[in-house]
Amino acid sequence: MRRVAPLLLVGLLAAGCSDSKPGGSVVSPVPGNRLVHVTAPKGDPAKGKAVFTANGCAACHTFAPAGATGKVGPDLDKLADYAAKAGIPLDQFASTAVTSPPPPYVPPGYPKNVMPSTFSSLPAQQLADLVAFLTQGK
């Protein structure tokens, strides 16, 4: 059992590496010359649109691909600009903004603590789909 815990920890750490992208993979060295290959699910923008709609994102956010015009939260058409201001990759910014609010950058004029934390429990595939939808073409 002692050997399993370090392997699990390394696998979990590898899954959270900032160099990975949804749909990408991370290969991490593990003690004993073993390698752990962790693959994040690849997102589907079409399914991500359904996740966006089903979770009521349009009620708070403007996002042209979804026909959304909400004004409570930041304009998601400017998501790439927000990620650049935060200094992190777009897909990482989008994922973090959804699962760990508040995001690393909130544009002036918007409250920082209104994003519901309930989205942190989205299944990995739904999150990957949502991020793919939010970042397509940007």
C-alpha positions in Angstrom: 0.0 0.0 0.0 2.8 2.4 0.7 4.0 2.3 -2.9 0.5 3.1 -4.3 0.1 6.4 -2.4 3.2 8.0 -4.0 2.1 6.8 -7.4 -1.3 8.2 -7.0 0.1 11.5 -5.7 2.4 11.8 -8.7 -0.4 11.0 -11.1 -2.7 13.6 -9.5 0.1 16.2 -9.7 0.8 15.4 -13.3 -2.9 15.8 -14.1 -2.7 19.4 -12.8 0.4 20.5 -14.6 0.0 23.9 -16.2 1.7 22.8 -19.4 -1.1 20.5 -20.3 -4.1 21.6 -22.3 -7.6 19.9 -22.5 -7.1 17.0 -24.8 -3.3 17.1 -24.2 -1.2 14.7 -22.2 1.4 14.7 -19.5 4.1 12.1 -19.0 5.5 12.2 -15.5 8.5 10.3 -14.1 7.6 8.1 -11.1 10.1 6.5 -8.7 11.3 3.1 -9.8 11.7 4.1 -13.5 8.0 3.9 -14.2 6.1 6.5 -16.2 2.5 7.6 -15.7 0.7 8.8 -18.8 -2.2 11.1 -17.9 -4.5 12.2 -20.7 -7.1 15.0 -20.2 -10.3 14.6 -22.1 -10.5 16.3 -25.4 -13.3 18.9 -25.5 -16.1 19.1 -28.0 -17.2 22.7 -28.6 -20.7 21.6 -29.8 -21.2 19.7 -26.6 -19.7 22.6 -24.7 -22.5 24.9 -26.0 -25.0 22.5 -24.5 -23.1 22.6 -21.2 -23.1 26.5 -21.3 -26.9 26.5 -22.0 -27.8 23.8 -19.5 -25.9 25.6 -16.7 -27.5 29.0 -17.2 -24.3 30.7 -18.2 -26.2 33.0 -20.6 -28.1 34.6 -17.7 -24.9 36.3 -16.5 -22.5 36.4 -19.4 -22.5 37.9 -22.9 -21.1 35.3 -25.4 -21.9 35.7 -29.1 -21.5 32.0 -30.1 -24.2 31.2 -27.6 -26.4 34.2 -28.4 -25.9 35.2 -24.8 -26.3 38.8 -23.6 -26.1 38.6 -19.8 -24.5 41.6 -18.1 -23.8 40.3 -14.5 -20.5 38.6 -15.3 -17.7 39.5 -17.7 -18.2 39.4 -21.4 -16.9 36.0 -22.5 -16.2 37.3 -26.0 -13.2 39.0 -24.4 -12.0 35.9 -22.7 -8.6 35.8 -24.6 -7.9 39.4 -23.4 -8.6 38.4 -19.8 -6.3 35.4 -20.0 -3.6 37.6 -21.5 -4.0 40.1 -18.6 -3.8 37.3 -16.1 -0.6 36.0 -17.9 -1.9 32.4 -18.3 -2.9 30.3 -21.3 -6.5 30.8 -22.5 -7.7 27.2 -21.8 -6.2 27.3 -18.3 -7.8 30.7 -17.6 -11.2 29.4 -18.8 -11.0 26.2 -16.8 -9.9 28.0 -13.6 -12.5 30.7 -14.0 -15.2 28.0 -14.1 -13.9 25.7 -11.4 -12.1 28.0 -8.9 -13.8 31.4 -8.9 -12.9 34.1 -8.7 -10.7 33.9 -11.9 -7.2 35.2 -11.8 -8.4 38.4 -13.6 -11.7 40.1 -13.3 -12.2 43.1 -15.5 -13.0 46.4 -13.8 -16.7 47.0 -13.1 -17.5 43.4 -12.4 -17.8 41.9 -8.9 -15.2 39.3 -8.0 -17.2 36.9 -6.0 -20.5 36.2 -7.8 -19.5 33.2 -9.9 -21.2 30.2 -8.3 -18.7 27.6 -6.9 -21.0 24.8 -7.9 -19.3 24.5 -11.3 -16.3 23.0 -9.6 -18.2 19.7 -9.6 -18.6 19.5 -13.4 -17.5 16.2 -14.7 -14.1 16.4 -16.4 -15.6 15.8 -19.9 -18.2 18.5 -19.5 -15.6 20.9 -18.3 -13.4 20.0 -21.3 -16.3 20.5 -23.6 -17.2 23.9 -22.0 -13.6 25.1 -22.2 -13.5 24.0 -25.9 -16.7 26.0 -26.6 -15.4 29.1 -24.7 -12.0 29.1 -26.4 -12.9 28.0 -30.0 -11.4 30.3 -32.6 -9.6 32.5 -30.0 
